[in-house]
Amino acid sequence: MFVPFVVFWALISGGNCARILGIIAFPSYSHQIVFQPLWRELSLRGHQVTTMTTDPINDAKLTNLTEIDLRFSYEVWRSALAEVIDGSQIHFVKVLRTATLAMQEISRRQLAHPSVQGLIHGDVSFDLLIVEYFQPSMFAFAERFRCPHIGVLSLDAPSNILKLIGQPIHPVAYPDYMLSFTDHSTFFKRMKSIAYSLYAEYVFNYYFYSLQKELVETAFGSNYSSLAEVAKNASLFFTNSDPILYKPKPFLPNVIPIGGGSDRIPSAPLPNKLVGVLDAASSGVIYFSLGTNVNTENLPNETRKAILEAFAEFPYTVLWKCDFDHVPDKPKNVHVSKWFPQKNVLGHPNVKLFITQGGLQSVTEAILAHVPMIIIPFFADQFGNAQRMLERGVGLSLDYTNLQKEEFKSAIREVITNPRYREKIKEVAELSKDQPMTGLERAVWWTEYVIRHGGATHFRSPLLDIPFYQYYFLDVFAVLVILLLAPLFFAYRAIIFLWRRWHVSLVRASDGQSWSENFGNKSAKKCHKFWKKSFGYILEHRTDCFQKLNDTEIKIAKCSGRGQPYITQMASEWQKLTICTINKYLLSFLISKLHPN
């Protein structure tokens, strides 16, 4: 139904056809698979589409589609993955650092490619740029061709990118998809979510962008705007999220969720040999694949051994997507291959379980095929996806660094024999499908919306124009604090003034005359001068004064702390004195003069 509509629309709207440059140059098939349907449909509508991709479609029927093959980028990315996935528990700091440096090298090589240089310096033009936000240096093409651009992501949008385009974020209410939890139930989780949000913002929005800016100056020239400013001016932003799979979050009109687009990818028929294996599996089939980014060699040897031994004890047929040509001690019921048509395999009625690394595309395909899962996450969003599927009740999650045979067997037995997992995944699939438009249809409609209107700046977030201190109400809070503390401050100063004026008294023992009667009406400042003048002589001649200590009778009525012996010694120069009350401020002054330490 959709394809005939596309052809009909292409015929009647030939005058609106545009030249579109699509840049999805991240070397991962899971990133490419989301947007391949978009390139296909746009080209069928009559638009001239040029893409920079690591996985070309190579369909001769798509005459309006031109592809620049950048598959050489996989070499750099696989080396980075080998460093990240080393058989140990992976920390997000390590992932971000390694991915940032790898993407810097990948972007440098891609921008130096002859075909890409032809776009930069050639006599070509485009009406629209569609670019994935994992490579900020590619934003410069929007300024090079002076055209509007749409930012896209093959995953759910991380908090640092949402903030960059002016979306409201809250790391406690909406933890980043890279984290292994989805709630804020504990203080530690809230602290970790906030720490990750701040760290990711620094790494990507500042450090990585500064590195990518150097590539822009090398490839394009120095007269280009900052990459952050170009990113903020995106007309729209497509994120591969689905409110059924992810927790609902607030999106402004310039963010379009396009989750569910992968179900539009044409399905190739299953090879006859594979069909025979699937049809003959009367007890059922387990499909085991760790995706395109995780190799079987990333599994510790003990883990691989435990997995094979567990498979051997089940009556099920196992299809294992494995990068090994030969697997030693492989059980008879296990069939290995470097590639299986995953979507078609999951769609076979005999498949009872999908063991996956938890990539978003794999999870989506399993849900649409109603196949429950066991997720063994390794890095990036896989931990968050595993937790979300666990909360939805569509599968279980296991730790690959400490996977034991009995634990693995128990998980397989639980998911296959307990019908609630399949019932729950059918429910989630129905909710995901029950939408007015598919993700692909939304992406196509909004792409042509930007083309028709020459951009969509009217959707630009007002948060982008609000300074930092206004966004967090710092100026408002500062005024409120001042208004609250000012009365308390003036009340405190008034009390101190009255205390100094009326509660410092010195009684002379010789004539009984009150010092307060002579000086009580003077200001506190004059009182301070009186004390300094009175003890001036003692401060200058205190050695001689200390020798006369035994010749003088002194009474100390009220004096506490370490000041008492010094007051006694100072009084030896005078006649009999009684110090009744001494202001603490003046006493501190005397002590500091006589005893600096």
BAROMI-103570 format. One line per 8 residues: number of its first residue (from 1); their letters; for each residue x, y, z of C-alpha. Coordinates in steps of 0.2 Angstrom, whole numbers, always signed. Layout:
BAROMI-103570
NUM) A) X Y Z ~ ...
end
This chain:
BAROMI-103570
1) MFVPFVVF) +0 +0 +0 ~ +14 +12 +4 ~ +25 +9 -11 ~ +11 +13 -24 ~ +7 +28 -14 ~ +25 +33 -15 ~ +26 +31 -34 ~ +10 +40 -37
9) WALISGGN) +16 +55 -26 ~ +32 +55 -35 ~ +23 +57 -52 ~ +12 +72 -46 ~ +25 +81 -36 ~ +40 +81 -48 ~ +41 +100 -46 ~ +46 +98 -28
17) CARILGII) +60 +86 -30 ~ +76 +91 -21 ~ +94 +87 -20 ~ +98 +78 -4 ~ +114 +74 +4 ~ +113 +60 +17 ~ +128 +57 +29 ~ +127 +41 +40
25) AFPSYSHQ) +146 +37 +40 ~ +147 +28 +57 ~ +154 +11 +53 ~ +141 +0 +60 ~ +127 -9 +50 ~ +115 -6 +65 ~ +117 +13 +61 ~ +115 +11 +43
33) IVFQPLWR) +100 -1 +43 ~ +89 +13 +51 ~ +91 +25 +37 ~ +92 +14 +22 ~ +73 +13 +20 ~ +73 +33 +21 ~ +86 +34 +6 ~ +76 +21 -4
41) ELSLRGHQ) +59 +30 -1 ~ +66 +47 -5 ~ +74 +42 -21 ~ +57 +33 -26 ~ +48 +49 -23 ~ +60 +57 -37 ~ +72 +66 -25 ~ +91 +65 -30
49) VTTMTTDP) +99 +57 -15 ~ +118 +56 -12 ~ +124 +47 +3 ~ +140 +44 +12 ~ +139 +27 +20 ~ +149 +12 +26 ~ +136 +0 +19 ~ +129 +4 +2
57) INDAKLTN) +112 -2 -3 ~ +119 -6 -21 ~ +102 -7 -29 ~ +103 -4 -47 ~ +84 +0 -48 ~ +87 +15 -37 ~ +92 +27 -51 ~ +91 +42 -41
65) LTEIDLRF) +102 +36 -27 ~ +121 +39 -28 ~ +132 +31 -14 ~ +150 +36 -8 ~ +157 +20 -1 ~ +166 +23 +15 ~ +167 +5 +21 ~ +186 +6 +24
73) SYEVWRSA) +181 +15 +41 ~ +177 -2 +49 ~ +195 -5 +51 ~ +197 +9 +64 ~ +181 +6 +72 ~ +184 -13 +75 ~ +201 -9 +83 ~ +193 +3 +95
81) LAEVIDGS) +180 -10 +99 ~ +193 -23 +103 ~ +200 -11 +115 ~ +183 -7 +123 ~ +177 -25 +124 ~ +192 -34 +132 ~ +182 -47 +142 ~ +181 -36 +158
89) QIHFVKVL) +167 -26 +165 ~ +166 -10 +154 ~ +165 +8 +162 ~ +156 +22 +153 ~ +172 +33 +155 ~ +182 +21 +145 ~ +169 +19 +131 ~ +167 +38 +129
97) RTATLAMQ) +185 +41 +128 ~ +189 +27 +116 ~ +174 +30 +105 ~ +179 +49 +104 ~ +196 +46 +98 ~ +191 +32 +86 ~ +178 +44 +78 ~ +191 +57 +77
105) EISRRQLA) +202 +46 +66 ~ +187 +39 +56 ~ +181 +57 +52 ~ +198 +62 +47 ~ +200 +48 +34 ~ +182 +50 +28 ~ +185 +69 +24 ~ +201 +65 +15
113) HPSVQGLI) +192 +52 +4 ~ +193 +58 -15 ~ +174 +57 -18 ~ +171 +67 -2 ~ +184 +80 -7 ~ +174 +81 -23 ~ +159 +86 -14 ~ +168 +99 -3
121) HGDVSFDL) +177 +108 -18 ~ +167 +103 -33 ~ +153 +113 -42 ~ +139 +104 -34 ~ +124 +110 -23 ~ +111 +102 -12 ~ +94 +108 -5 ~ +95 +98 +11
129) LIVEYFQP) +108 +89 +22 ~ +103 +74 +33 ~ +117 +70 +45 ~ +120 +59 +60 ~ +126 +68 +75 ~ +140 +56 +80 ~ +151 +66 +68 ~ +150 +84 +71
137) SMFAFAER) +163 +88 +58 ~ +150 +83 +45 ~ +139 +98 +50 ~ +150 +109 +40 ~ +142 +103 +24 ~ +126 +112 +29 ~ +137 +128 +29 ~ +146 +123 +13
145) FRCPHIGV) +130 +121 +3 ~ +120 +135 +13 ~ +106 +123 +15 ~ +95 +118 +30 ~ +99 +102 +39 ~ +91 +88 +48 ~ +100 +79 +62 ~ +97 +61 +65
153) LSLDAPSN) +102 +47 +77 ~ +100 +28 +75 ~ +98 +27 +94 ~ +88 +36 +107 ~ +95 +53 +109 ~ +108 +55 +123 ~ +106 +69 +135 ~ +121 +79 +129
161) ILKLIGQP) +114 +80 +111 ~ +96 +84 +117 ~ +103 +99 +127 ~ +113 +105 +112 ~ +97 +107 +102 ~ +88 +115 +116 ~ +78 +101 +123 ~ +73 +100 +141
169) IHPVAYPD) +83 +87 +150 ~ +83 +79 +168 ~ +96 +66 +171 ~ +86 +60 +186 ~ +69 +58 +178 ~ +77 +52 +162 ~ +93 +43 +164 ~ +104 +42 +148
177) YMLSFTDH) +102 +27 +137 ~ +120 +22 +140 ~ +117 +18 +159 ~ +112 +1 +165 ~ +97 +8 +175 ~ +81 +17 +170 ~ +74 +23 +186 ~ +80 +35 +200
185) STFFKRMK) +76 +23 +215 ~ +92 +25 +224 ~ +104 +40 +229 ~ +118 +31 +220 ~ +109 +30 +204 ~ +104 +48 +204 ~ +122 +53 +208 ~ +129 +42 +194
193) SIAYSLYA) +116 +48 +181 ~ +121 +66 +185 ~ +139 +63 +184 ~ +137 +54 +168 ~ +127 +68 +161 ~ +140 +81 +165 ~ +154 +70 +159 ~ +146 +66 +143
201) EYVFNYYF) +142 +84 +140 ~ +160 +89 +142 ~ +167 +75 +132 ~ +156 +77 +117 ~ +150 +96 +117 ~ +167 +103 +121 ~ +182 +91 +120 ~ +176 +81 +105
209) YSLQKELV) +169 +97 +96 ~ +185 +106 +97 ~ +194 +91 +90 ~ +181 +90 +76 ~ +183 +108 +72 ~ +202 +105 +68 ~ +196 +93 +55 ~ +184 +106 +47
217) ETAFGSNY) +198 +119 +46 ~ +209 +106 +37 ~ +195 +100 +25 ~ +184 +115 +22 ~ +194 +130 +28 ~ +194 +142 +42 ~ +179 +153 +38 ~ +166 +141 +46
225) SSLAEVAK) +155 +144 +61 ~ +157 +134 +77 ~ +150 +116 +75 ~ +140 +119 +91 ~ +131 +134 +83 ~ +128 +124 +67 ~ +121 +110 +77 ~ +109 +121 +87
233) NASLFFTN) +102 +128 +70 ~ +95 +111 +64 ~ +78 +112 +57 ~ +73 +95 +64 ~ +80 +81 +73 ~ +75 +62 +70 ~ +78 +50 +84 ~ +76 +32 +83
241) SDPILYKP) +66 +30 +99 ~ +49 +23 +102 ~ +39 +28 +118 ~ +33 +10 +120 ~ +51 +4 +121 ~ +58 +19 +130 ~ +50 +29 +145 ~ +40 +44 +139
249) KPFLPNVI) +50 +60 +139 ~ +45 +78 +133 ~ +50 +82 +116 ~ +48 +99 +107 ~ +40 +99 +90 ~ +58 +99 +81 ~ +61 +82 +88 ~ +53 +68 +78
257) PIGGGSDR) +54 +50 +85 ~ +55 +38 +70 ~ +56 +21 +79 ~ +50 +6 +70 ~ +57 +11 +53 ~ +68 -5 +52 ~ +52 -16 +48 ~ +52 -8 +31
265) IPSAPLPN) +68 -16 +25 ~ +64 -28 +11 ~ +66 -46 +16 ~ +77 -57 +6 ~ +71 -75 +5 ~ +79 -88 +16 ~ +92 -100 +8 ~ +85 -117 +4
273) KLVGVLDA) +97 -125 +16 ~ +93 -114 +30 ~ +74 -117 +27 ~ +77 -135 +28 ~ +86 -133 +45 ~ +72 -122 +52 ~ +58 -133 +46 ~ +65 -149 +53
281) ASSGVIYF) +68 -142 +70 ~ +52 -149 +78 ~ +57 -146 +95 ~ +61 -127 +91 ~ +75 -116 +87 ~ +87 -105 +97 ~ +94 -90 +87 ~ +111 -84 +95
289) SLGTNVNT) +119 -68 +88 ~ +129 -54 +96 ~ +126 -42 +82 ~ +139 -34 +70 ~ +149 -25 +83 ~ +153 -39 +95 ~ +163 -54 +89 ~ +163 -71 +96
297) ENLPNETR) +181 -69 +101 ~ +176 -55 +113 ~ +168 -69 +124 ~ +180 -76 +137 ~ +185 -94 +133 ~ +176 -101 +149 ~ +160 -92 +143 ~ +161 -100 +126
305) KAILEAFA) +164 -117 +134 ~ +149 -115 +145 ~ +138 -109 +131 ~ +142 -124 +120 ~ +140 -136 +134 ~ +123 -129 +139 ~ +117 -130 +121 ~ +122 -148 +120
313) EFPYTVLW) +110 -153 +134 ~ +95 -146 +125 ~ +84 -154 +111 ~ +83 -137 +102 ~ +92 -133 +86 ~ +104 -118 +88 ~ +108 -106 +75 ~ +124 -96 +80
321) KCDFDHVP) +130 -81 +70 ~ +149 -84 +74 ~ +164 -76 +66 ~ +174 -92 +68 ~ +176 -103 +53 ~ +178 -118 +65 ~ +171 -120 +82 ~ +180 -134 +92
329) DKPKNVHV) +169 -146 +102 ~ +153 -140 +93 ~ +138 -150 +97 ~ +128 -158 +83 ~ +113 -147 +86 ~ +123 -131 +84 ~ +124 -123 +66 ~ +136 -109 +64
337) SKWFPQKN) +138 -96 +51 ~ +146 -79 +49 ~ +129 -72 +43 ~ +111 -76 +45 ~ +96 -66 +38 ~ +91 -61 +55 ~ +74 -53 +52 ~ +68 -68 +42
345) VLGHPNVK) +75 -81 +54 ~ +66 -72 +68 ~ +50 -73 +58 ~ +51 -92 +56 ~ +37 -100 +67 ~ +49 -113 +75 ~ +61 -100 +83 ~ +57 -100 +102
353) LFITQGGL) +71 -89 +108 ~ +83 -75 +103 ~ +100 -74 +112 ~ +106 -56 +108 ~ +119 -43 +114 ~ +104 -31 +115 ~ +107 -19 +101 ~ +92 -8 +98
361) QSVTEAIL) +89 -15 +80 ~ +90 -33 +86 ~ +78 -29 +100 ~ +66 -21 +89 ~ +66 -35 +76 ~ +63 -48 +90 ~ +48 -38 +97 ~ +40 -37 +79
369) AHVPMIII) +43 -56 +77 ~ +36 -60 +94 ~ +52 -69 +100 ~ +57 -67 +118 ~ +75 -64 +122 ~ +90 -67 +133 ~ +101 -52 +132 ~ +119 -52 +136
377) PFFADQFG) +125 -34 +135 ~ +143 -28 +131 ~ +143 -9 +129 ~ +135 +7 +124 ~ +116 +7 +125 ~ +115 -12 +127 ~ +114 -12 +146 ~ +100 +0 +146
385) NAQRMLER) +91 -10 +132 ~ +93 -25 +143 ~ +86 -17 +158 ~ +71 -10 +148 ~ +67 -27 +141 ~ +68 -35 +158 ~ +56 -22 +165 ~ +44 -25 +150
393) GVGLSLDY) +44 -44 +155 ~ +50 -49 +137 ~ +66 -58 +142 ~ +80 -60 +154 ~ +98 -52 +156 ~ +114 -61 +159 ~ +132 -54 +163 ~ +144 -61 +150
401) TNLQKEEF) +159 -58 +162 ~ +153 -71 +174 ~ +142 -82 +164 ~ +140 -100 +171 ~ +134 -115 +163 ~ +119 -119 +175 ~ +114 -100 +175 ~ +114 -100 +156
409) KSAIREVI) +103 -116 +156 ~ +91 -110 +169 ~ +88 -94 +159 ~ +85 -103 +143 ~ +73 -115 +151 ~ +64 -101 +159 ~ +61 -91 +144 ~ +56 -105 +132
417) TNPRYREK) +45 -115 +144 ~ +36 -100 +153 ~ +22 -93 +141 ~ +22 -76 +149 ~ +37 -70 +140 ~ +29 -73 +123 ~ +13 -66 +128 ~ +21 -51 +135
425) IKEVAELS) +31 -48 +119 ~ +16 -49 +108 ~ +7 -36 +119 ~ +22 -24 +117 ~ +23 -27 +98 ~ +5 -23 +96 ~ +7 -7 +106 ~ +22 -2 +96
433) KDQPMTGL) +13 -5 +79 ~ -3 +4 +84 ~ +2 +21 +78 ~ -5 +33 +65 ~ +11 +33 +55 ~ +26 +21 +55 ~ +43 +28 +59 ~ +48 +28 +41
441) ERAVWWTE) +32 +37 +35 ~ +35 +51 +48 ~ +53 +53 +43 ~ +48 +55 +24 ~ +34 +67 +28 ~ +44 +78 +39 ~ +59 +78 +27 ~ +48 +84 +13
449) YVIRHGGA) +41 +97 +25 ~ +58 +105 +27 ~ +61 +104 +9 ~ +44 +113 +5 ~ +47 +127 +18 ~ +66 +129 +15 ~ +69 +124 +33 ~ +60 +124 +50
457) THFRSPLL) +67 +138 +60 ~ +50 +141 +67 ~ +52 +125 +78 ~ +69 +131 +85 ~ +69 +129 +104 ~ +68 +145 +114 ~ +80 +137 +127 ~ +94 +140 +115
465) DIPFYQYY) +93 +159 +118 ~ +92 +158 +137 ~ +109 +161 +146 ~ +115 +148 +158 ~ +111 +158 +174 ~ +93 +162 +168 ~ +90 +143 +163 ~ +94 +138 +181
473) FLDVFAVL) +86 +153 +189 ~ +103 +158 +197 ~ +99 +177 +196 ~ +81 +174 +204 ~ +88 +163 +218 ~ +102 +176 +221 ~ +89 +190 +224 ~ +78 +179 +235
481) VILLLAPL) +93 +174 +246 ~ +98 +192 +248 ~ +80 +197 +252 ~ +79 +183 +265 ~ +96 +187 +273 ~ +96 +206 +273 ~ +84 +208 +288 ~ +94 +195 +298
489) FFAYRAII) +110 +203 +294 ~ +104 +221 +299 ~ +96 +213 +315 ~ +113 +205 +319 ~ +123 +221 +317 ~ +110 +231 +327 ~ +112 +218 +342 ~ +131 +219 +341
497) FLWRRWHV) +130 +238 +341 ~ +119 +239 +356 ~ +130 +226 +365 ~ +146 +236 +362 ~ +137 +253 +367 ~ +129 +247 +384 ~ +137 +231 +390 ~ +156 +236 +391
505) SLVRASDG) +160 +243 +408 ~ +176 +246 +418 ~ +175 +251 +436 ~ +190 +259 +444 ~ +194 +252 +461 ~ +202 +268 +468 ~ +187 +279 +467 ~ +173 +268 +462
513) QSWSENFG) +169 +278 +447 ~ +160 +269 +433 ~ +169 +269 +416 ~ +152 +268 +408 ~ +146 +284 +416 ~ +161 +293 +408 ~ +161 +284 +391 ~ +144 +276 +390
521) NKSAKKCH) +137 +289 +377 ~ +152 +287 +366 ~ +152 +276 +350 ~ +159 +259 +349 ~ +173 +266 +339 ~ +179 +277 +353 ~ +178 +263 +365 ~ +190 +253 +354
529) KFWKKSFG) +202 +267 +354 ~ +201 +269 +373 ~ +206 +251 +375 ~ +221 +253 +363 ~ +227 +268 +372 ~ +225 +261 +389 ~ +236 +246 +386 ~ +248 +255 +374
537) YILEHRTD) +261 +257 +388 ~ +259 +238 +393 ~ +261 +232 +376 ~ +278 +242 +374 ~ +284 +238 +392 ~ +277 +221 +396 ~ +293 +213 +401 ~ +295 +226 +415
545) CFQKLNDT) +277 +224 +420 ~ +278 +205 +422 ~ +291 +207 +435 ~ +279 +217 +446 ~ +266 +204 +446 ~ +269 +199 +464 ~ +268 +217 +471 ~ +250 +220 +465
553) EIKIAKCS) +233 +214 +472 ~ +221 +211 +458 ~ +204 +205 +457 ~ +196 +197 +442 ~ +177 +196 +443 ~ +173 +189 +426 ~ +186 +184 +413 ~ +187 +167 +405
561) GRGQPYIT) +198 +157 +393 ~ +216 +159 +389 ~ +215 +178 +391 ~ +214 +178 +410 ~ +233 +177 +414 ~ +237 +190 +401 ~ +224 +202 +409 ~ +231 +199 +426
569) QMASEWQK) +249 +203 +420 ~ +243 +219 +411 ~ +234 +225 +426 ~ +251 +225 +436 ~ +255 +242 +430 ~ +239 +249 +438 ~ +232 +251 +455 ~ +219 +239 +461
577) LTICTINK) +207 +236 +446 ~ +191 +226 +444 ~ +186 +221 +427 ~ +168 +217 +427 ~ +163 +214 +410 ~ +174 +213 +394 ~ +167 +214 +377 ~ +172 +198 +368
585) YLLSFLIS) +178 +207 +353 ~ +190 +219 +363 ~ +196 +204 +373 ~ +201 +195 +357 ~ +210 +210 +351 ~ +220 +211 +367 ~ +224 +192 +366 ~ +230 +193 +348
593) KLHPN) +242 +207 +352 ~ +249 +199 +368 ~ +249 +181 +362 ~ +250 +181 +343 ~ +251 +162 +342
end
